[in-house]
Amino acid sequence: MLKLLPPPIKGAMNYGLLGLNTIVHSVPLLTLAGLKLIPIQQWKTLCSQGLITISENWISLNSALLDFTQHTRYHVTGLDKLEYEGWYMVISNHQSWADILILQKVFNRKIPFLKFFLKKELIWVPVIGLCWWALDFPFMQRYSKELLIKHPELKGKDLEITKKACEKFKHLPVSIMNFLEGTRYTQAKHDAQQSPYQHLLKPKSGGIAYAIGVMAEEINTLVDVTIYYPDGHKGNMSFWNFMAGRSQDIHIHIETREIPSEMKYGDYENDDLFRKRFQGWIHTLWQEKDALLDQLSQKNRS
């Protein structure tokens, strides 16, 4: 019955329901996060497991609420190759805030809990920002080239945060999620970058290179995700349209790849040869992703 509601009403209702669900789950989550401050590693690990359980329940209810109100069909390929126990590096293209809800829905309890790299400003998002902090999501501070020229002492600070965050991930299986484009796709951003890819922005390699380096002994598998919105490709699928149920079909293609050993051990910051080799690897992955998006786009038009 709720699936038949007009999109504006459906969207407003979903905003309210997911907001309420977030507030309800934030109470036990933040309480347990406070208890986690006790400096005993076994206790901290136990609290981390509890925080993940609360978060997985939150995601499950979010997904159930959206399924209850939407007709959206999720076309998922490649999920059967993954396991709940283990460490994964997850990358994806990024077009909408809906990407996060979709990735959480698809991977919840299928692989270890997703930990996203987030912009530092997002810690101030009401309620959810504190929840991300409690779950040890790494908050990244990106500095412009102009600022680094004026303040060279800031060079490498964002990568230090990456290293510290990843050190925490060694005690429990985790899936480290990184949108390599660093921001959501729009045609304006694509044109401003003069991106060499048809459907993607240029990928940023530094963060993932450092994360893989720190977790080299734990992480062996790259989970490469491509999200395609037939109803709103190339930056036109807004979060509001997703919440309002205007996405009839969403394609999620999952490619599981072994991380080459030569990409796991090297000095990205100081070794020019390693940096170029790593960037070349990411460029190849992005070329393949761009070709897949083009294939899906052409198939949708035919």
N, C-alpha and C positions, 0 to 999 in steps of 0.2 A: 504493500500500500504506500509506504513512504517513498518508494522508488518512483512513484508517479507524481510526486510533488514538483511544482515549477522549479527550475534551477535556482533562482534567487532565494527562495525559501529553503530549499535543500542545502544550499551553500551556507546560509546563515545558521541553520540548525547544526550542520556538521562542525562549523567553527565553535559553536557553543558546547556541543557534546565532547569534542576533543579537548577543548579548554578545560571543561569540568573534569574530565578523566585525568588530565595532566595535574590539576590541582589536588585531586584526591590521592594520586600516587606520589605526589611530591612530599606529602607529609611524612610517611614512613621512610621515604628515600633520604630526605634531608636529615631526619632523626638518626638514621643509621650512619649517614656520612659524618655526623658529629661524633658518634661513638668510634668511628674509624680513626679519629685523630689520636687515639691511644697508641703510643709508639712501640707496639709489639708486632713483629712482622706476621706471626701466625694469626694473631687477632685481626690485623689489617686485611690479610688474605681472606679470612672468614667473612669479614664485613663486605669485602668486594664481591664475594660470591652472592651474598644476600642482596646487595645493590643490583646486581645483574638479574637476579630472579624477579625483583620488583619491576625492573625496567622491561623485561621480557613480557611480564603480565600486562604492563601498560601498553606495549606495542600490540599485543594480541587483542586487547580490547579496542584500541584505535582501529585496527584492521577490521574487526567484527562490526564496529559501528559504521564504517564506510561501506562494507559489503551489504549491510542492511538497508542502505539508502541509495546505492548506486548500481547501475547496470554494467559497469566497467568490466571488460574481459581482459585478463592478464595472460599474455602469451609468453611463457617462460621456457627457455631452452638451456640445458647445461647444468641445471641445479643438482642432478642426480650424482654428479662426480664429487660432491663436497660432503664433509663430515662435520659433526658438531665439535669433536675434540681436535684440537690442533691450532696452529697459528697461520693466519692468512694476511696477505697484503691485498687490499681491494681497491681498484681504481674504476672510475666511470666518467663518462661525459656528463655535463651538467647544464640543464636547460631551465629548470624550475625548482622552487622549494618543494614541489611535489616529489621530486627525485628522492628526497630523504625518506618520506613516508613509504614510497614504493620499495626502496631498497630494504627498509626495516621490515616491511610486510613479507617480501620474498625470502629474506635470509633469516627471519626470526626463528630461533631454535633449530635452524638447519646448519648454521656455522656459529662459532663463538660470537658474542655480542659485538656489534659494530661500534668502533670508536672513531669519530670523525675529527679531522683537522678543521678547526673553526677560526674565523677571524676574531681577533681579540674583542672587538666591539660587541660581539654577540653575547658576551657574558652578562651584558646589561639587559638582555631580553627578560621581561618579567617572568618569574617562576622557572621557566625552562632553562634560562641561563645558569641559575644556581644548580639545577639538576645536572646540566652538562658538566659543571665544575665538580660536583659531587662524584660523578662517574669518571673523573680523570680524563675528560676529553682535552686534548691539547689545543690551547688557544694561541694562534699565531699572530705575531705583530709584523706586518710586512712594511718595509721601508722603501721609499722611492729612491731611484738613483741620485736624484738631486739632493735629497736629505742625507744620503750616505756620503756624498761629496762634502757637504757642510759639517757632518758629524761622523767621521770615519770610525770613531769608537763604537758605533752601533753595528758595524759590519759583523755578521755572524751571530748576532743576538737571537734572531728568530730560529736559527739552527740549533743553538744551545737549548732552547725550549723544546725543540723536537727531540733532542737526545734525552733530556730529563724525562719527558713524557714516556718515551719508549722504554726507558729503564724500568718504569713501573709496570709495563706490560709483560715482563719476563716471568712473573709469578703465577699468572693464570693464562690459559689459552685466550687469544683475542684476535679479532679481525680489525686491522687498522685500515680505515677508509680514507681515501684521498681523492678529491676532485682535482685532477691535475691542471685543469684550465684555470683554477683559482677563483673563478667567478662564473655566474650564469651566462650562457650564450645569448647574445643579441646580435642582430645584423649590424648594428652600429659599432659594437665592439669588434666584430669580425672585420669590418671595413677599416676601422682605425688601426688595427694590428697589421693589416695586409696579410692576414693569415694564409698560409699556403694550402690549408685544408678547406674543402668545400662546405663542410657541415660542422666544423669544430674550431675552437680558438686554439692558439698555440699552447702546448702543455708546459708546465713548470716542473723541472726535474729535481731541483735541489732538495725539497722536503722529503720526497720518496727515497732519494738516494741516501740521505742520512738515516731515515727510518729503517731501510733495509740493512744498512751498515751496522746500526746498533743492534738489530734483531737478527743478525746473520745466522746465528746458530739455531734460532727458533723457527724463523720463517723461510720456507723453501718454495711456497706456492703463491703465484700471483693470480688473483681472481679478477679478470678483465671484463667489466660489465658495459654493455651498450644499451642505452634506453632510447626508444623511438616512440614518438607520439604521432600517429597518423593524423589525428585531428588538430594538431598544433605543432607541427615540426618547425625547426629553425627558430626557436625562441618565442613562439607564439602561444605556448601552453602556460598560462598563468596559474598561480596557485589557486586563485579564486575559481577559475574555470574547472580545475580538478576537483575542488571541494564541492562545486555545484553539480558535479556528475556529467560534465560535458565531454569527458574522455570516454568514448565507446570502447576503444581498444588501446592497449599499451603493450609494446613489445619489449621484453627484457632478455637479451642474449648474453649468456655467461660463458666465457672462455677461460678454462683453467690451464695455466701455463707454469712450468717449472722455472724458477728464477735462475738464470745462468750463474754459475759460481763466480765468473769473472765480473759480474755486476754486484756481487755481495761484498767484495773485499777491495777497497780502494779509498783514496782520499779525494773526495769530490771537490773540496774547496781548494786544494793546493796542487793536485795532479792534473794538469791540463789534458793529458792523454786519456786518463780515466774518465774525466768529465765529458770529453767529446764522445768517448765510446758509450757512456751511459746515456747521453742525450741522443745519440744515434739509435740506441735500442728503443728508447721511448718514442722517437720519431717513427720508427718502423711500426710499433704498436698503433700509433695514431693514424698512420696511413691505412692500416688494415681496418681500423674502426671507421674511418671516413668512407672507405669503400663499402663497408657493410651498411652504413647509414644511407649511402647513395643507392645501394641495391634495394633496401627497404622502401626508400622514397619512390623510386621508379616503379616498384611493384604496386605501391599504393595508388600511383597515378594511373596505372593501366587498368 
